[in-house]
Structures are given as C-alpha cells and as structure tokens.
Amino acid sequence: MRRPVFNRWIKRQVLEIAGTDSFSLRKLAAAAQKKNPRLVEPLLLYAIIAGQVDRLISFVYKNDVLESYKSVLPVLMGIDLEEAALSGQFVDSLPREYSKILTSYRASYNRPETAKDSKRMRWERSRALQLEKGVATADIYRALGLNAGNVNAYMKHGDTDKVSLQNATDIMTYLSQC
C-alpha cells in the first residue's frame, strides 16, 4: 500500500467532495458557496498547495467564507501543510474543520502501518486458536477457498504481507468458530 502525498491527496479530496472532475477554481468556489459548504476548507488547502490563494479569494463572494479564509490564512501560509499534518503541530491553533482535514490526511498516511498492525494482531490470535484447537492449515485454506501458499506463509511464519486484512479476519473468524 502506497503512502499518499499531501498535494495529490488534497486534490482527490476536493474532487471527491465536489463530485466533479474539474479543477476550475471558479467552478469549485461557486460550488463551495452555493451547494457544498464542506468544500470550503479543503478548497483553501488545495489553493495554498497550488499557489492560487489570491485567485481563489477573487472568486469568493460570500462574506462569511471570505472572513473564514482571511482569518485562517495567516496560520496556514508559510508552513509545510504535509509536515504540519504528520507532526500534529498547528492542529490546535486551527479551526476544527481544518484540523479534521489534516488529521484525516495523517490517518491516510499511516494506513499501511495500521493495516499491518491489525493483521499482526489477527495472526497472533489465529495462531493461538489454531494451536489450541489443532486445526490444520490445509483445512483453513480449503474451507475459505484461499491460496494455499499464502495461507501457509501467514499461519506458519507470520508473513502478514501474504494475506489481506479481510482474509486475516476471515481466518480468525473461521478458527474461532471451529
């Protein structure tokens, strides 16, 4: 699983929230002010990354959005947003909506370790259940229809790269029901 880079991640977030595939700041700003208020904060972060803050502000016509942008810009300008998100600094001094976005990026960035840790915990539990109940590895992969070599490497050697998180969960569930 690859780690996201902040500038690509925030672009995907903006497009996903906007429900469009256009990076037109004019269209995105209009959508944020008319029908999609969730877009306001990620759009500003995107404009900062893209170096188009002045352009974005020129498209803003609602006073509350403009005031929100002007109040948070001094905190956001001049910092590395990716580094701030990963370190957790500046998160306390930001409004809640911006902190949520940066925290969401940190969670997305740390997802590979989280998945690996989850699979490791499932393996430990599965291995204990397998030894306790005397279930053969062959019975596991046959019952679940999984690849024999991958299940064997996972169960005998703890190679968590060989199975997905879902398959690790399925193996643990199967063993707990035996």
N, C-alpha and C positions, 0 to 999 in steps of 0.2 A: 504494500500500500504506500503510495507516494504522499509526501507531505505537501500541503498547499503553500503557495507563495501568496503573500497578502494582496498584492495588486491584482493577480488573477482571481483570487478568492472573492475580493470585494466586487469585482466586475460581475462574476457569476451571481453573487447575492443580489446586486442591483437588478440584473436582468430577470432573475427568478421572481423577485418581489414585484417588479414592474409588469411581469407577464408579457414581455416583448423581447425582440432580438435586436433592437436598435439602441445604439449608444448616443443618439442625438440628445445632447443636454437640454435642448429646448423642449423636446417631447417628454423627456424624463422629468424635468422640472414642472411642466404642466401637469403631468400625471400625479406627481407628489403633492401638488397643491390642490388638485381638484378631487381625485377619486382614490388616491392611495397614500394616506399620511404615513404609513410605515416606511415609505421610500425616502422620506426627508433625511434621516440621519445617514443611512448608507450612501445616499447620493452625495452628500457633502464629503464623506470619507473618500469616495471614488474621485470626486473633483480635486481633492487635495493630492491624491496619488497621481492623477493625470495632469496636475499643474493647471487646472482650469477653474479655479475657485472664482476668479473675477467674472468669467463667462457665466458660471452658474448663478452667481448673485445677480447678474444683469437680467436673468430670466425669471427671477423670483419677484412676484408682485404681492404676495400676502405678507402683511406686516409681521404677523406672529412668526412665520417661517424665517423672514429676514432678520428679525431680532434674535431668534434662536441661533441662526448661523453666526451672527456678529458676536454673540456672547461666548460662543464656544471656539471660534476661530483662534483667538489668542492662545488658548491652551493647546490646540491641535497643530498650529503652524510651527514649523521648525523642529518637530520631533519625528523620529522614525516610528511610524504607526505600528509596523510589524514588531519591532523591538519592544515598544511600549505594551503591546498586547501580550507578547510572550513573557515579559518580565512582570507584568501586572502593575507597572508604575503608571501614574496619571489616571488610572482607572477610578480612583476615589474622587479625584477632583473633576471628573467629567459628569455630565448629566447621565442619568440611569440608562437612557436609550443608547448612548454611545458606548457606555461600559458593557452593555449586553452584547453589542456587536463585537467588541474586542474580545470579550470572554468567549463568545461563540467561535471566533477565529482560533483562540488558544485551544479550545476543545477539539476543533477540527484538526489542528496541527498535531495535537497529542494523541489522536485517534489510533495510530499504529501501535503505540505502547499500551494503550488501554486495551485494545483487542488482544494483544499478545499476553498481557497480564491476565485477562479474562480466560483465555484459552489455557494458560498455565494452571490457573485455579481449577478449571474444569478437568484438566488432565489429572491433577493430584487426586481429586475426588473420584474420578473414573477409575484410576489405577487402584485406589484403595478398595473401591467396590468390586472391581474385577478380582483382586486377590482374595477378598473376603468371601465372595460368592463362588469363586472357582470357575468363572466364565472364560471360555477360550476366546482368543482374539478372532479366530475364524468365525465363531458364532456371531460376533458383533458385526463384522463386515457383511456377512451373509444376510443377517436379519435386517440390516439397514440399507443394503444394496450399495455399499461404498467400495472404493478401490482398496483391494487387499493390501497392497504395498504401503499405501498412505496410512491406513488404519494401524498396520503393524508398526510402522515407524513412530506413529503417535503414541500408541499404547505401550510399546516396549522400551522406547528410547526417549519419549517425551518431546519429540520433534513437533512443536506446535505449528511450524510452517507447513506441515503436510495436510492439515485439515482446516476448514473454515470454522469460524466461530459457531455457525449454525450446526455444522456436523459435530463439533465438540460438544455442544449442548445436547444434540440427539444421542450421542454415545453415552453421555452421563445419564440422561433420562432412561435410556434402554437398560443400562446397568442397574439403576435404582429400582426398576420395575421387575427385574429378574428374580 
